[in-house]
Amino acid sequence: MTETIRQIIELIRSNSSFLITTHEGPDGDAVGSSLALASFLRNLGKNVTVHYQDAVPDLYAFLPGTDSVLQHIPDQHFDVSFVLDVGERKRAGKEFCDFLRVTTTVNLDHHLSCENFADYNLIDSQAAATGIIVYRLAAAYGYHFDRDTALCIYAAVITDTGSFRYSNANREAFTVAGEMIACGVNAWDVAEKLYENQPQKRLELLAKCLSTLEVFKDGKAASVTATSDMFAACGANAELTDGFVNYPRSVRGVEVAIFFRQLEEKKFKVGFRSKGKVNVAAFSAALGGGGHHNAAGCTVDGSLEEVKAAVYKIVETSL
């Protein structure tokens, strides 16, 4: 047990009210890890509030605790706030960043370039998911994992490892997943809800995105794009694009995949994925973003042509 974990356990033991938040546009690890932490704390008899800037994506609505997530922070004081998986504090959203009625802040994360913005920072880039760090904390406390907590941790691990297909799927990830199954998690049921339960409009949007496929740098890089017009035509929203970047990544010979998602007329979210040889966090950092070795992202201003030109230049130069 590390000294930081000991200190956080003492915070949990000696305080009663907790605020939990995560990053904007929460993914499976963000939702799973934050709800797992909330379940752990509530089972200890703590007063827990979970806040997300954005709504819980429908894909993760099956996880226990999603119905209690708030998009606005109650006007009260909290002893401790836990900030999970954000990479940098501003990604928790303006409302949380402006909220001052918290005594102590704890940062739990596994991003390679995570900021040490909290009073206590428990960060390990070797952890497959932030859900793993929540598991370590609860296990060190001596917590008996119930099915609800286990299900949230399992979802965090399976989504952030790409169902154990990514390079971060290390021994610990498999071990923790196995322990969660032993606690009552049905692996097939989770897989069905995550991967066999897509709304039709997601596939319609995917078809439009795949038509934009571009392969460059002698087949080592590829991209797809989702524009505002595509979203409007399909009646789809941004959360339905989760995983789209993996399609160009799956092309034989491609080492770097890029997903351009339009936010405004001249603003795009850019997601990067690597098969392992290339550190895409460096690409993202050069454009003002952050992330992991194999998964990173940033926001870039400009028209689609201008954004692509800036991103392709950095990728081509590095490759």
N, C-alpha and C positions, 0 to 999 in steps of 0.2 A: 504494500500500500504506500503510495507516494505521500509526501507531506501535504501537497495541495489537496489530495483526496481526503486526508484526515481533517484538514481545515474545513472543507466543504461539508463533510459529515457532521462536524461540530456545529456549523451554521444551521444545518437541517435540524439537529437535535434541539438547539436552543432558541429557534424561532418558530412562529406559527403561521404567518401569512406570506404567500409566495406568488409572484407574478412570473409567468413563463411566456416567452415569445420566440419567434424565429424569423427567417428572412421573407421578404416579399416574394409573391409567386411561389408558395411553399411546394416542395417536391416530396417524394415518399420518405426520405430521411428526415426532412424538416418536420413533417406531420408525425411520422412514427416516433421519432426521438422525443419530441415535445409532449406528445400524449402519453408515452411510456413514463416520462419523468412525472407528469401530472398524476398518473395512476399510482405510481410508487409513493408520492408524497401524500395523496389523499388516503391511501391505505395506512399511512402512519398517523392519520387524524389531523393532517394539516389543512389549512384554508388555502385553496389553490385557484388562481384565475389564469386561464390560457388566452392569450391575445395574438391574433395574426392581423397584419395590415390588410391582407387579401383573404377572400373567402376560401374555405377548405375546398380543394378540387373535388369534383364529384367522384373521381376515381378512387379516392381514399375515404369516402363516406362510410364504408363498412367498418372502419376502425373505431373501437370503443372510445368515447369521449369527444368525438367530433361535434356532437350536438351541443356541447357546452363551450365551444370556442367563440370568443367575442371579437368583433372587429373594432371595438372601442374600449379603452381602458376605463374601468370604474373610477370615480372620483374618491379614492381612498388611499391610505398609506399602506405600503407593503414593506415587510421586514427585509425580504430578499427577492431580487429578480434574477431569473435564469435566462440567458440569451443563448440560443442554440443554433449552430450551423450557419452563422451569418457571414463569416469571413471578415467582414468589416462592419462596424457598428451601424453605419447609415443604412445598411440593407434591412435592418429591423423596421424601418419606416419612420416617418417624421413624428407620428404621434408618440411612439415609444421613446424616440431620441429626445423629445421635448418634455417627457414626463419626469418630474423631479422627486416625486413622493416615494422614494425607495431608499432604504438605508444602505444596503449592500448589493453589489451586482456580481454575478458569476457568469463567466463565459465558457461554454462547452463547445468544442469544435474540433474538426480534423482537417481544415483547409491548410494547405502548405504555407500560405502567406497570411494567415489570420492575424489580425491586430490584437495586441494585448491591451484592450480598452477597459477591462473590468477590474474590480478589486481582487478577484480571484480568477485566474485564467487556466483552465484545464484543457490543453490543446495537444493533440497527438496526430500528426499527419500520417502515421503508420496505421491508425485505426481505419478500418474499412468504411465506417459510417459514424456519424455522431451518435447514432443509436448504440453503437458499441461502447462509447464513453459513458452513456447513461447506464448501460448494463454494468460496467466496471464499478461505477459509483454505487449503484444499488446492491451489487454483490458484496462490495467492501463493507457496506452498512450491515450486511447480514440479512438482507431482505429475502423473503420466500416468494419467488415469482409466481403470481397467479396467472391465469390464462389471458386476461385482458392486457396486463403489462407485457407479457411474453409476445402476444400477437403484435403489439405496436413495435416492439424491438425487432421482431422477425421481419415485419414489413419494411422497416428502415434499412435493415441489412440486405434484404433481397433486392430492393429497388436500387440502392446505391452501388451494388456490385453487379447490376445488370443480370440478376439471377445467377450470380457467381460466374459470369462470363468475363468480367473485367479483371485487370491485373491487381486490383486492390482486394480481390477475393482470396485473402490469406488464410492461414490455418485457424486463426482466432475467429474469423468470420464464420467458417464452417462449424467450429466448436460451439459458438454462441447460438447459431441457428439450430444446431442439434439439441442444445439444452432447451431452447424455447419450444421445440417440437415435443420434447419430453414433458413440458409443462402444459400440453394440451393443444398446441397450435396444429391445425390441419394444413399441411403444406399444399396439397392439391386445391383446397378451398381458397387459399390465398392466391395461388397462381391463377385460378379461374377468375377471381374477382379483378385481378390486376391485368390479365392478358387476354381473357376470353369474354370480355364484357364491354366492347367498344360501341359507342353510338355510331350510327350510320354516317352522320355528318363528319365524323373524324376521318373515315376512309375517303369520303368525297374530297375533303381538304387535302388529305395525303396525296390523292391522285393529282391534284393541281400542283402540289409542291414538287412531286417527282418529275413533273414535266419541265421543271426549271433546272434539272440536274446539270451541273457543269463540272467537268473533270479537267484538271490542268496540272502543270508542272510534271509533265511526262507520266501522268497517271498517279502521282503521289498524293495529290490533294483533290478534294471534290466538295461541292456545296449544293444546297437546295435553299429555296426562298419561299417565305409565306408573306404575301402582301395584304394590305387592308382590303383590297378588292376581293381577294380570295376568301377572306374571313366573311365578308358581306355576302358573297355569292353562295356560301355554304351554310350561313347562319351559325358559324362556329366561333369559338373564342380561343384565346391564347393557351389555355390549359390543355386543349385538345392536341396541341403540337408536341406535347411531352414525348420524347423518344424519336422525333423526326430526324434529328441529327445522326442517328445510328444507321439510317439508310445509306447516305453517301459513305459513311464509315465502313459499311459492309462490302463495298466494291473492292474486288480483287486488286491488290497493288496500292490501294489508297492508305496512306499513313496518317493524314490529317483530314478531318471532316469539319465542315462549317455549315451552320444554319443561320440564315438571315431572317429575322422576324420583324416586320414593320410595326413600330409603336405609334409614330405620328408621320405626317407628310415627309418630314426630313429628319427622322430619328429611327434607328434600327437597333434591336437587340441582336448581338452576335454570339453564338455559342460555338465552342471549339471542342472537338473530341480527337483523341489520339489512340492509336493501337499499341502504344507503349514506347516506341523509339523516340518520339518527339515530345518535348515538354511544351504543351500548348498554354500553360500558365504564363510562359514568357511572352507569347503572342498577345494574350489578354492584357498583361501588365503594360505592354507597350502602347496599348490603346486605352489605358486608364481603368482596366478591370482587374480580375483576380481569379483564383481557382486552384485546381489541382494539376498535377503533371499530365493526367490524361483527360481532364474535363475542366473547362474554364469558360468564362464569359465576360462580356463587356457591353456597353452601350455606346454607339457611335452616331454622331450627327452628320447629316448630309443626305443627298438623294441616294437611291439604291446604287446608281452607277458610281457615285463618289465613294460611298462606303465600301463597295466591293473593291474598288481600285486601291483604297488604303489598306484593306485587309489582305488582299492578294499580294500586294507589294511586300508586306511583312512576312507572309508565309513563304512566298517564292524566294525571298532573300535568305531566309533561314534554312529552307530545304536545299 
